Amino acid sequence: MAKLSFHHTDGAVDVLEVDTGTSVMRAAVTNGVRGIVGECGGQAMCATCHVYVRPGYLDDLPGIGDDEEEMLDCTADPRDADRSRLGCQLKLGSGLDELEVDIPGSQV
């Protein structure tokens, strides 16, 4: 199990324990976390699972692929060059057993 924390703009925090291999987007949608839409179902085609990864976790993330890089230019809230990622492309486990993300104010 991995620990995943979603920080909302109003200060609320949703903390989930998820199975290894679960993406940030899938965990949010399955558990009703507000602010994550996941419209394309995890195909890196819509940017509605945009999150800002908290600084202490950035070094543990996999690199950004070409599809994700392109979609990050289409986010509703401004892209942060260092912290913006698509939740569908971040899977917990394999060295990423804990992750904290900030949810943007808007996804669409």
C-alpha positions in Angstrom: 0.0 0.0 0.0 1.1 3.6 -0.7 0.0 6.9 0.8 -1.4 9.6 -1.4 -2.4 13.1 -0.2 -4.4 15.6 -2.2 -4.2 19.2 -1.0 -7.1 21.4 -2.1 -7.0 25.2 -2.6 -9.3 25.7 0.4 -6.8 23.9 2.7 -8.7 20.6 2.9 -6.6 17.4 2.4 -7.8 14.0 1.2 -5.4 11.2 2.3 -5.7 7.8 0.7 -4.0 4.5 1.0 -3.8 2.9 -2.5 -2.5 -0.3 -4.0 0.9 -0.4 -5.6 0.5 0.4 -9.3 -2.5 2.7 -8.9 -2.2 6.1 -10.7 -2.8 9.4 -9.0 -5.7 10.0 -11.4 -7.3 6.6 -10.9 -7.0 6.9 -7.1 -8.7 10.3 -7.1 -11.6 9.3 -9.5 -12.2 6.0 -7.7 -12.3 7.7 -4.3 -14.3 10.8 -5.3 -11.6 13.3 -4.7 -12.9 16.6 -5.9 -10.9 18.6 -8.5 -9.6 15.6 -10.5 -11.8 14.9 -13.5 -9.8 12.2 -15.5 -12.0 12.8 -18.6 -9.9 10.7 -21.0 -9.6 7.8 -18.5 -5.8 7.9 -18.2 -4.6 8.2 -21.8 -2.7 11.5 -21.3 -5.1 13.1 -23.8 -7.1 15.7 -21.8 -5.0 17.3 -18.9 -8.0 17.1 -16.5 -5.9 15.2 -14.0 -3.3 18.0 -13.7 -1.6 18.2 -10.3 1.2 20.1 -8.8 3.6 17.7 -7.1 4.9 19.0 -3.7 8.6 19.7 -3.8 9.8 17.0 -1.5 8.7 14.3 -3.9 9.9 15.7 -7.3 13.2 13.7 -7.3 11.3 10.4 -6.9 9.1 10.8 -10.1 9.6 9.2 -13.4 10.6 11.4 -16.3 7.9 13.2 -18.4 7.0 11.5 -21.7 6.3 13.3 -24.9 2.5 12.9 -24.7 2.5 14.2 -21.1 4.8 17.1 -22.0 2.4 18.1 -24.8 -0.7 17.9 -22.7 0.8 19.9 -19.9 0.8 22.9 -22.2 -3.0 22.6 -22.3 -3.8 22.8 -18.6 -6.6 25.0 -17.4 -4.5 26.4 -14.5 -1.0 27.6 -15.3 1.7 25.0 -15.8 4.5 25.1 -13.2 7.6 24.0 -15.1 8.9 22.1 -12.1 5.8 20.8 -10.3 3.1 20.2 -13.0 2.3 16.6 -13.9 -0.6 14.6 -15.2 -2.0 12.3 -12.5 -2.6 9.6 -15.0 1.1 9.3 -15.6 2.1 8.9 -12.0 1.8 5.5 -10.5 2.5 4.7 -6.9 4.9 2.0 -5.9 8.4 1.1 -7.2 10.1 3.6 -4.9 7.2 6.0 -4.9 5.4 4.8 -1.8 4.2 8.2 -0.7 3.2 11.2 -2.7 1.6 14.6 -1.9 0.1 16.8 -4.6 -1.7 20.1 -4.8 -4.9 20.2 -6.9 -5.2 23.2 -9.2 -8.2 25.5 -8.9 -9.6 24.4 -12.2 -9.3 21.5 -14.6 -11.5 22.7 -17.4 
